[in-house]
Amino acid sequence: MFLHRLGAGLPLITITLWLQSAGVAALIAWVRRALGRDTRKIGTLRSAALVVRLAVAVVVLHALEILLWAGFYRWRCLPSWDSAVYFSASSYSTLGCSDVSLPSSWRPLAPLESVIGVLMCGISVSLLFAIVTRLIDREAQFSRK
């Protein structure tokens, strides 16, 4: 029974990975379009606006992933959307919560969601870091001219 319940996490993990990968690919394409044709210096304010928009998009992407897990918890484990979203956000962020818990047979999913949440946040941070690095390099390139 334990492996059967743990096996339910595999589709959730797979869908989360696909969602994150598709979101990151879309964001990379968007940033390339935003920067690709622009041959002049982009400027501090425009760079900051780009990073803010990118960060908001990443937060929305993580919210969709949390809702994916919350949907499963609501369907199979928890009585309300409030508790499902709260539990999922707490698990995804590794914060944890003591006032809502899964039924004992579904508890192995919480640490799985925490591990996948850390991994997805790491991917998002690396994306933000790569784009900020590219913006800094771009500014340095145009400063030398």
TAPECOR-V120193 format. One record per residue. RES is the residue in three letters. PHI is phi in whole degrees, 0 to 359 (999 if undefined). PSI is psi in whole degrees, 0 to 359 (999 if undefined). Layout:
((RES	PHI	PSI) (RES	PHI	PSI))
This chain:
((MET	999	322) (PHE	299	313) (LEU	293	326) (HIS	298	315) (ARG	292	319) (LEU	295	324) (GLY	296	336) (ALA	294	337) (GLY	287	336) (LEU	300	312) (PRO	297	322) (LEU	297	317) (ILE	296	316) (THR	297	314) (ILE	295	320) (THR	299	316) (LEU	297	319) (TRP	293	319) (LEU	297	314) (GLN	296	315) (SER	297	316) (ALA	295	319) (GLY	296	316) (VAL	296	317) (ALA	298	318) (ALA	295	319) (LEU	292	321) (ILE	297	315) (ALA	298	320) (TRP	296	314) (VAL	294	320) (ARG	300	317) (ARG	296	319) (ALA	293	327) (LEU	254	336) (GLY	299	315) (ARG	272	346) (ASP	279	110) (THR	263	358) (ARG	260	172) (LYS	298	135) (ILE	278	329) (GLY	90	152) (THR	295	313) (LEU	295	317) (ARG	293	322) (SER	297	315) (ALA	298	317) (ALA	297	321) (LEU	296	316) (VAL	294	320) (VAL	297	313) (ARG	298	320) (LEU	295	316) (ALA	297	319) (VAL	297	318) (ALA	298	322) (VAL	293	319) (VAL	297	318) (VAL	298	319) (LEU	300	315) (HIS	294	324) (ALA	297	321) (LEU	297	320) (GLU	293	320) (ILE	297	318) (LEU	295	326) (LEU	302	308) (TRP	295	320) (ALA	298	323) (GLY	299	318) (PHE	294	316) (TYR	299	320) (ARG	293	321) (TRP	291	318) (ARG	248	339) (CYS	232	321) (LEU	241	151) (PRO	281	341) (SER	220	159) (TRP	294	323) (ASP	303	309) (SER	291	325) (ALA	293	314) (VAL	293	317) (TYR	299	313) (PHE	296	316) (SER	296	314) (ALA	297	321) (SER	293	320) (SER	288	314) (TYR	301	320) (SER	274	358) (THR	65	14) (LEU	291	315) (GLY	78	159) (CYS	215	145) (SER	258	348) (ASP	267	347) (VAL	230	133) (SER	219	155) (LEU	283	156) (PRO	304	149) (SER	305	326) (SER	287	342) (TRP	257	0) (ARG	300	332) (PRO	299	343) (LEU	289	328) (ALA	300	310) (PRO	293	330) (LEU	297	316) (GLU	295	324) (SER	296	316) (VAL	296	315) (ILE	292	325) (GLY	297	317) (VAL	297	316) (LEU	298	315) (MET	294	321) (CYS	295	322) (GLY	297	319) (ILE	297	318) (SER	294	318) (VAL	296	320) (SER	295	324) (LEU	296	311) (LEU	300	317) (PHE	298	315) (ALA	297	320) (ILE	287	319) (VAL	297	320) (THR	299	318) (ARG	296	320) (LEU	296	318) (ILE	296	314) (ASP	299	320) (ARG	296	316) (GLU	297	318) (ALA	295	321) (GLN	298	315) (PHE	283	338) (SER	289	329) (ARG	287	338) (LYS	280	999))
